[in-house]
Amino acid sequence: MNIESGILNSAESRYDCEANPTNRKKVIILGSGPNRIGQGIEFDYCCVHASFALKEEGIETIMVNCNPETVSTDYDTSDRLYFEPLTFEDVMNIIEKEKPYGIIVQFGGQTPLKLAVPLEKAGVKILGTSPDSIDIAEDRERFDKLLTKLNLKRPESGVARSIDEAINIALEIGYPVMVRPSYVLGGRAMEIVYTEDSLKGYMTRAVEASPEHPVLIDKFLNNATEVDVDCISDGKDVVIGGIMEHIEEAGIHSGDSACSIPPHSLNPKVIGNIRKQTIAMAKELNVVGLMNVQFAVKKNPPIPPFEKGGIEEGLNKGQGSEKYEIYVLEVNPRASRTVPFVSKAIGKPLAKIAAKVMIGKTLKELGFTKEVVPQHTSVKESVFPFIKFPGVDTILGPEMKSTGEVMGIDADFGKAFAKAQIAAGTKLPLKGTVFISVKDDDKDEVIPAAKKLEGMGFKIIATSGTAQHLKAKGVNAEFVYKVGEGRPHIVDKIKSGEIAMVINTSFGAKSVADSYSIRRSALVYNVPYFTTVAGAKAAAQGITSLIREGLKVKPIQEYHKASQESKVKSQRNLLLITSD
């Protein structure tokens, strides 16, 4: 063989197809694509569980993903792996070669979801929720019509396709406003905008981030509690997977917010209403598989959590009649980044159940017909890379910044929160000095946390306005200078190791900028810090539990076993009552 023929043969071999497809019934699962901040690895968990579930049903699984850092791209996770980009052309090439029974776009987050409509138009069978239903949830104008039909509230909003439209909508709604392009992942390019000049600048950047889709403008709901709900539907029945109360207030991306299952402070009537609204939307959208809904609860004073009877007992007693307003923020007819957390909290593999539903199984056949309300509390906390980026502000907002998450589980909220903080690298203090500086709207709200910490033996120091308010409410707070007012100021005290914990909230661009040095110094000197009052209250509760009771560790299986035994016991008691 001469050199020329060797080169020719080598060139020809580069175009040989190694796919060698089988004739078995097969399903393609689209992964989440390249990893980055804002692209949760939780989606990879869902893809892997979907592959395992379909294997159990005797279906050949084909994974399409291009991220070597994932489990879905391990050689033994699926029957076949295509390490290819998640573009329409590449996916269609694989479909034409493999000729699958159907394709799943629900488990990889927003990246594969954007391919649903073009793939369906190309004749591909999309398993689970239809692309049209996905588009209704993503298209603001179509989604607004659905909410109007169901008589559900949403924040005042508008859709802008130009700078002039955006300015007019913002003037009508009133600043601050939440702005974001549609069809984006991880809150990318999402911001809270306070002024018209900021809005003009944002519109230019947003068009670059999502040129094919309009910008969504919503009224920013200040001091509202956000709630995440995951559910599964088989097209007929809908079962709630988990209702999570965010610890951070609405406006912070759900991927960055700590949250608890079951909700730790919302009253049962609110939770019951949220449950009903979720089921109504899932049915109206004809969801088949997973769906996630994000709510904001406004004007709902927290009440103490119910004891062992839990949420259902509270509803039966008729507690929680306070006035409240529930707003629907967003609906995603797909797996969310909370699915792994919810699955571990309730002891049910939601992604596996959803995958089987998508190939025709019913929830009754799979034995998942009723919401699991655990007897224990599970708290999810996010982990952030701030220390690795000099000059980056630690304040959270609508654009996702976390790079991972951890989970704490215990009998009550305080201990579960403390465990989650430890797992995230934040060691809550048991003594020392706590610094408090909060915006005007938070001054009354922070009082319970300040009193609880003072009662646990902590010394409280605060900037002038906060110190005066705390003193007026019975908290013995000492004054400390802000940066620029005099020395030693609060940053000096953080650097000298005098501060055990920081509670600092701000609102508005100037306030955020002025308090940046406090947050950054707390981060650099490894001082626990909380930038929302809700977070401060949770920390105070966690510290109280640590001081009074300490922490114990036991396997997660024991928590699920205790919940199951409690459920069986309740059923037996019910049978005894009805038989009498």
Disulfide bonds with the S-S distance in Angstrom:
none
